[in-house]
């Protein structure tokens, strides 16, 4: 199954450091991220899979992939949006996440929606 690129989806990500779950002395930095996926096209699509690449400041990479997001495979109607919140743990106070969603249109054709790199960082650690 070859996935084609689609640009009809807009992705916005907001991150937050979760201080009460983090243990900096043990190299445990917890971040939450809220993703909003907006369907700017004229047809519905369903989010089938996700793939993330998470890189910490030491260059350690973690790949995560699986079905849907937060246990769901949401159908996003034309002009609608879907928002979810999830989290990750890295060993440094700064990191980067990026990836893509595999979507399926109403004709059962698969396509990729890229998620541009976004930063995970403790507040005020970077200018």
N, C-alpha and C positions, 0 to 999 in steps of 0.2 A: 504494500500500500504506500504509494508515493504521496507525500504531502506537498501541496503547493503553498506559496506565500499569499497572505491576504492582508490588506492594509485597512480593511473596513472596521477594525477594532482598535479602540484607544485604551491604553493601559495607564493607570495612575497608581503609584505606590507611595504610601506614607509609612515611615518606620518609627519605632519608639524603643528606647532602651528600657528593659524591665529590671530595675535596680533591685527590687525585693526578691527576685529569683536568681540574681547573678551572684557570683563569688569570685571577685577579681583576684584574690589571693590564691585561688585554685584554678586560675585561667579558665573561668566559666563566665561568659558574657552572653546574657539572654536578650534577644531582640524580638519584638513583635512587628509584623508588617500587615498593613491593611491594603488590599488590592481592590481597585474598582475597574471593572471591564465594561466598556461601553460599546455597544453594537451600533456603529454609525452607518451600516449598510442597509439594504432594503429587504433583507431576508433573515429569518432566524438561524441560529447555529447553536450547537451543543458543545460544551467543553468536555472532552473525553479524557484527556491525559495532561499531565504537567511534567516538565523536566526543569530542575534547578541546578545551577552550578554556584556553589558558595565558596568563596575564597577568603581566608583570613589574612591578616597583615604579615604572617610568616610564610605566605604562599601555599599553605595547606588547603587542598581542594576537597570538597565534598559534593558528590553528585547525588541528587534525589530525584527519583521519578516514580510515577504511579498513576493510577486512575483518578481522574477528577481532582477536586480540591476540597479539603476539609470534609471528606466523606460524601461529597455530592458531585454530580455531573450535570451542572445547571444548563438549562436551555435559556438562551438569551434572545429575546425577540428583537426585531428591528426597532431601533430607537430607544431600546431599554438598556439598563445597566445591572450588573451583578457585583456585589461587594462582599468580601469575606476577610477575616483576620486569621492569621496563623503565626507561627514563630519559629525561631531557629536559635541554636547555641553555637558560638564560636569560641576559640581560645584566646583571642586578642580583642582589644577595645575597638578595633576598626576592621571592617571587612566589606566585601562586595557580593551582591547576589545578581544573577541574571539567568535567563532561561527562555522557555517558550511553552505555549499551550498548543495542544493538538485539538483542533475543533472539527466538527462534522456538520456539513450543511444539510439542508432538507432533502438533497439528492444522494445522501450517504457518501459524499465526497469529503475526504479529509484535507485539512489545510493547517498550516502553522501560523501562530501569532507570536511574534517575538516580544520578549520582555526585556527592555533596555536595562543595562547595568544600573543598580542603585546601591547607595552606600548604607552600611550599618555602622553607626559610630556613637560613642558616648557623647552626651551633650557637651558642647564647648571644648571638645578635644581637638577639633580642627577649626581653622579660621573661616 
